[in-house]
Amino acid sequence: MDSSAPNATPPAPEPTQPRRLPDFLQSVRLKYVKLGYHHLISHGMYLLLSPLMALVAVQLSTVSPGDLAGLWEQLRYNLVSVLTCTTLLVFLSTVYLLTRPRPVYLVDFACYKPEPERRCTRETFMRCSEATGSFTDANLDFQRKILERSGLGEDTYLPPAVLRLPPNPCMDEARKEASTVMFGAIDQLLEKTGVRPKDIGILVVNCSLFNPTPSLSAMVVNHYKLRGNVASYNLGGMGCSAGLLSVDLAKDLLQAHRNTHALVISMENITLNWYFGNDRSMLVSNCLFRMGGAAILLSNRRADRRRAKYELVHTVRTHRGADDRCFGCVAQGEDGEGKVGVSLSKDLMAVAGEALKTNITTLGPLVLPLSEQLLFMATLVAKKAFKAKVKPYIPDFKLAFEHFCIHAGGRAVLDELEKNLELTEWHMEPSRMTLHRFGNTSSSSLWYELAYSEAKGRIGRRDRIWQIAFGSGFKCNSAVWRALRTVCPETEKNPWMDEIDHFPVEVPKISKVGNA
């Protein structure tokens, strides 16, 4: 949509149909099913050797001293048999140790809760927008409607530079917001885990729209005096799905670095990315994005398993950037007046649906029960090979996961995912309440959702959690966790604990969601 002049009244928009995700589970590409099984087979050697080694161990446990003595008598004069057995044993043990991936444990995580002074009600938001004098009356009304339909409540947060009248977006204020969010979350995490900064060997920070020099990761290194050989990474421009991408990067680094901790920080910066123009495709982000961040401590130390909350089971990353339509559906740029903002394309919902379909189809073979996979494959083969007029079987992902953490990007996407995956209101509650209470905090929203489930006392030992997020590029990433212990809410410290009894709240449903 073209931007309008500051004092001009744009023409009334034509009525539009509600934008929906496509029914992405109704049509499946076989190559993505193959990709899922490729992920499964890539660890085939480990999967085969694990039960074999277990079988050998069980068999050896039944051997008596007399059996060993008899075996020794048979082998002492048979050098060829001794060498063959020894070589085979050494070979299998070596292959097992080399192919076995190191476990990745989530020791704990912390979500930043801003001070009450940063609270932004809808009335406060509209008052600040009106006071800037930047928006036409029609676009002020447009923002008011988006707020009403977005699913955001009255207790979200914005940084001081945006709430101040007049606003003061500058580099110094942006650095203050970044340090407040990052250090606030890290301080809570270090207090909860008792880990010293010097014990951190890997640092990954992701923030999409604010990338100063020195980098945000360098700010963390300097503030906490991390050791000189820390493996430090700063990820920018990767959208709301970058939090799980950071986890995947940390997982790969933990395979290469022994006996260490990885600190992952996910956040977004609002101060320098507030849009003061009248292009409606860029105004939507003002209404959705809010202040927040999370810090996550991962470990590959087996001694940490006893105190860790979760173990990372799978990560699946999908990138659709080769498609021009996908690449440009969420983009930062200048409007017709030279004002910088992030535009959301009208194709966003369709693009998100395609990325989700690809990711879910790839993930299915890794997590679904065998019965669900057989039913799915049977209908798929009937349709592809025999041209039968049948819909592909829609697997029940509720059989694979007890908990769902879906990126709280906006009400429309949550509504459509609930419908397509046939989830219940209980499954969607963490995502909806996070959107209502904290707004879209970008890549950190998944951790506010998991914190909600913990605060409600829902996480039990061996429960499986599916985190799924999508962002610019266009990307869709998934992470699957397994709870190593029951999380007791009485001992937890997270941003929900002092008000969890007030949730869930009823969020009225609407038939038309527009751009929200």
HELIX and SHEET records of a PDB file:
HELIX    1   1 LEU A   30  SER A   42  1                                  13    
HELIX    2   2 GLY A   44  SER A   61  1                                  18    
HELIX    3   3 PRO A   65  LEU A   75  1                                  11    
HELIX    4   4 LEU A   79  THR A   99  1                                  21    
HELIX    5   5 PRO A  116  ARG A  118  5                                   3    
HELIX    6   6 ARG A  122  THR A  132  1                                  11    
HELIX    7   7 ASP A  137  SER A  150  1                                  14    
HELIX    8   8 PRO A  160  LEU A  163  1                                   4    
HELIX    9   9 MET A  171  THR A  193  1                                  23    
HELIX   10  10 PRO A  197  ASP A  199  5                                   3    
HELIX   11  11 LEU A  216  TYR A  224  1                                   9    
HELIX   12  12 ALA A  242  ALA A  256  1                                  15    
HELIX   13  13 THR A  271  ASN A  273  5                                   3    
HELIX   14  14 ARG A  280  LEU A  288  1                                   9    
HELIX   15  15 ARG A  302  ARG A  306  5                                   5    
HELIX   16  16 ASP A  324  PHE A  327  1                                   4    
HELIX   17  17 LEU A  348  VAL A  367  1                                  20    
HELIX   18  18 LEU A  370  LYS A  384  1                                  15    
HELIX   19  19 PHE A  397  LEU A  399  5                                   3    
HELIX   20  20 ARG A  411  ASN A  420  1                                  10    
HELIX   21  21 GLU A  425  PHE A  438  1                                  14    
HELIX   22  22 SER A  442  SER A  444  5                                   3    
HELIX   23  23 SER A  445  ALA A  455  1                                  11    
HELIX   24  24 PRO A  489  THR A  491  5                                   3    
HELIX   25  25 ILE A  500  HIS A  502  5                                   3    
SHEET    1   A 9 ALA A 231  LEU A 235  0                                        
SHEET    2   A 9 ILE A 200  CYS A 207  1                                        
SHEET    3   A 9 HIS A 261  MET A 267  1                                        
SHEET    4   A 9 GLY A 293  SER A 299 -1                                        
SHEET    5   A 9 TYR A 105  CYS A 111 -1                                        
SHEET    6   A 9 TYR A 310  HIS A 319 -1                                        
SHEET    7   A 9 LYS A 475  ALA A 483 -1                                        
SHEET    8   A 9 ARG A 464  GLY A 471 -1                                        
SHEET    9   A 9 HIS A 403  ILE A 406  1                                        
SHEET    1   B 2 ARG A 119  CYS A 120  0                                        
SHEET    2   B 2 THR A 156  TYR A 157 -1                                        
SHEET    1   C 2 VAL A 330  GLU A 334  0                                        
SHEET    2   C 2 VAL A 340  LEU A 344 -1                                        
END                                                                             
